[in-house]
Amino acid sequence: MVGIEYSFVNKYGSTASLKSYYYENHKFNEDLDINQILSSPLSIVSYENGLLTLSLDNYDQVFTLPLTKDEIHETDAYISVLKSAGKSFIKHEDYIYLSNLRTYKLYDYDQDGEDEVIATVDMHGYASGIGDTLYFVLKYEGDRLHLDKIIPSRSTQNLEAIFE
């Protein structure tokens, strides 16, 4: 069972978390909480030729963002400033999630006849300003849900159309 739990709601917005549960021994048990996944930091793996590769720490997930010309120019300028201060872009720049969860949908992403849970989350770099929507593809194995892959909206596999 998959659902959203709202922990804070007011007239301006809310804080939501996607959770899944499994049924065992006549009770529901929490299986996955998207906030646990989002508590793991995003780290830079590499930046070269206009491609920024990030990893989700503690989860074997790596994804690449193709940068725009403006983002490449801004990133290269930022790297120059860091180098002049003796710092490294890969070690210095941090990426954060701007939201816990924007929305989710059940969708057969891999065309195997079974729906995956596709959750959307926004991320942003502190100093670089690079941001994107990330699609978290959550797949069932048996009755347990796990993170299968992360797809940035800039990729050729953009999933935005399924949310229209």
C-alpha positions as CSV (number, residue, x, y, z in Angstrom):
1,M,0.0,0.0,0.0
2,V,1.3,3.4,-1.0
3,G,0.1,6.8,0.3
4,I,1.0,10.3,1.3
5,E,1.3,11.4,5.0
6,Y,0.9,15.1,5.7
7,S,2.9,16.2,8.7
8,F,2.2,19.9,8.4
9,V,-0.7,21.7,6.7
10,N,-1.6,25.4,6.7
11,K,-3.2,27.8,4.2
12,Y,0.1,28.3,2.4
13,G,1.1,24.7,1.8
14,S,1.9,21.4,3.4
15,T,4.8,19.0,4.1
16,A,4.1,15.6,2.7
17,S,6.0,12.3,2.7
18,L,5.4,9.3,0.5
19,K,5.3,6.1,2.4
20,S,4.6,2.4,1.6
21,Y,3.4,-0.3,3.9
22,Y,3.3,-4.1,3.7
23,Y,0.8,-6.4,5.5
24,E,2.2,-9.1,7.7
25,N,1.0,-10.9,10.8
26,H,-2.4,-9.1,10.7
27,K,-0.9,-5.6,10.7
28,F,0.5,-3.0,8.4
29,N,4.3,-2.3,8.7
30,E,6.1,0.7,7.3
31,D,8.3,-0.4,4.4
32,L,9.7,2.8,2.8
33,D,9.6,6.5,3.6
34,I,10.8,8.8,0.9
35,N,12.1,11.2,3.5
36,Q,14.6,8.6,4.6
37,I,15.9,8.4,1.0
38,L,16.0,12.2,0.8
39,S,17.9,12.5,4.0
40,S,20.9,11.1,2.1
41,P,23.0,13.8,0.6
42,L,23.6,14.3,-3.1
43,S,27.3,14.4,-3.9
44,I,29.2,15.4,-7.1
45,V,30.9,12.5,-8.8
46,S,32.2,14.5,-11.7
47,Y,31.9,17.6,-13.9
48,E,33.2,17.5,-17.4
49,N,32.2,18.5,-20.9
50,G,29.0,20.2,-19.6
51,L,27.8,17.1,-17.8
52,L,27.3,17.2,-14.0
53,T,27.1,13.7,-12.5
54,L,25.7,13.3,-9.0
55,S,25.2,10.4,-6.7
56,L,22.7,9.8,-3.9
57,D,24.9,8.7,-1.0
58,N,23.9,5.4,0.8
59,Y,21.9,4.4,-2.3
60,D,23.7,3.0,-5.3
61,Q,22.3,5.7,-7.5
62,V,24.2,7.9,-10.0
63,F,22.6,10.3,-12.5
64,T,23.8,12.9,-14.9
65,L,22.5,16.4,-15.7
66,P,23.4,17.9,-19.1
67,L,23.9,21.6,-18.3
68,T,22.8,24.5,-20.4
69,K,25.3,26.9,-21.9
70,D,24.5,29.5,-19.2
71,E,24.9,26.9,-16.5
72,I,28.3,25.8,-17.9
73,H,29.5,29.4,-18.0
74,E,28.3,30.0,-14.4
75,T,29.8,26.7,-13.2
76,D,33.1,27.3,-14.9
77,A,33.3,30.8,-13.3
78,Y,32.4,29.4,-9.9
79,I,35.1,26.6,-10.3
80,S,37.7,29.3,-11.1
81,V,36.8,31.2,-7.9
82,L,37.1,28.1,-5.9
83,K,40.4,27.1,-7.5
84,S,41.8,30.5,-6.7
85,A,40.9,29.9,-3.0
86,G,42.4,26.5,-3.1
87,K,39.1,24.7,-3.0
88,S,37.6,21.9,-5.1
89,F,34.1,22.2,-6.7
90,I,33.5,18.5,-6.2
91,K,34.1,18.7,-2.5
92,H,32.7,22.2,-1.9
93,E,29.4,22.4,-3.7
94,D,26.3,20.9,-2.0
95,Y,23.0,19.9,-3.5
96,I,19.8,20.0,-1.6
97,Y,16.2,19.0,-2.0
98,L,13.8,21.9,-2.2
99,S,10.8,19.8,-1.3
100,N,10.2,16.5,0.3
101,L,7.7,15.4,-2.3
102,R,5.9,17.3,-5.0
103,T,3.7,14.5,-6.3
104,Y,3.6,10.8,-7.2
105,K,1.9,8.6,-9.7
106,L,1.7,4.9,-10.4
107,Y,3.0,4.2,-13.9
108,D,4.5,1.2,-15.8
109,Y,7.8,2.9,-16.5
110,D,9.7,-0.2,-17.7
111,Q,6.8,-1.7,-19.7
112,D,6.9,-4.9,-17.7
113,G,3.1,-4.9,-17.0
114,E,3.5,-3.8,-13.4
115,D,3.2,-0.2,-12.2
116,E,6.2,1.5,-10.5
117,V,5.7,4.4,-8.1
118,I,7.2,7.6,-9.7
119,A,7.8,10.4,-7.2
120,T,8.9,13.9,-8.1
121,V,11.2,16.0,-6.0
122,D,13.0,19.3,-6.8
123,M,16.7,19.7,-6.1
124,H,19.0,22.7,-6.2
125,G,22.7,23.5,-5.9
126,Y,23.7,26.0,-3.2
127,A,26.2,28.2,-5.0
128,S,26.0,27.0,-8.6
129,G,22.2,27.5,-8.7
130,I,21.7,24.4,-10.8
131,G,18.3,22.9,-10.2
132,D,16.1,20.3,-11.7
133,T,13.2,18.0,-11.0
134,L,14.1,14.5,-10.1
135,Y,11.9,11.5,-10.8
136,F,12.4,8.7,-8.2
137,V,11.4,5.4,-9.7
138,L,10.3,3.1,-6.9
139,K,9.8,-0.6,-7.9
140,Y,8.2,-3.4,-6.0
141,E,10.1,-6.7,-5.4
142,G,7.5,-9.0,-4.0
143,D,5.6,-6.9,-1.5
144,R,8.5,-4.5,-0.7
145,L,9.2,-1.2,-2.4
146,H,12.7,0.0,-3.2
147,L,14.4,2.8,-5.1
148,D,15.2,1.6,-8.6
149,K,16.6,4.7,-10.2
150,I,16.7,8.5,-10.3
151,I,15.9,10.2,-13.6
152,P,16.5,14.0,-14.0
153,S,13.8,15.9,-16.0
154,R,16.6,17.0,-18.4
155,S,17.3,13.5,-19.4
156,T,16.0,11.9,-22.6
157,Q,13.8,9.7,-20.4
158,N,11.9,12.7,-19.1
159,L,8.8,11.5,-17.3
160,E,7.0,14.9,-17.1
161,A,4.3,13.8,-19.6
162,I,2.9,11.2,-17.3
163,F,2.0,13.9,-14.7
164,E,0.1,16.1,-17.2
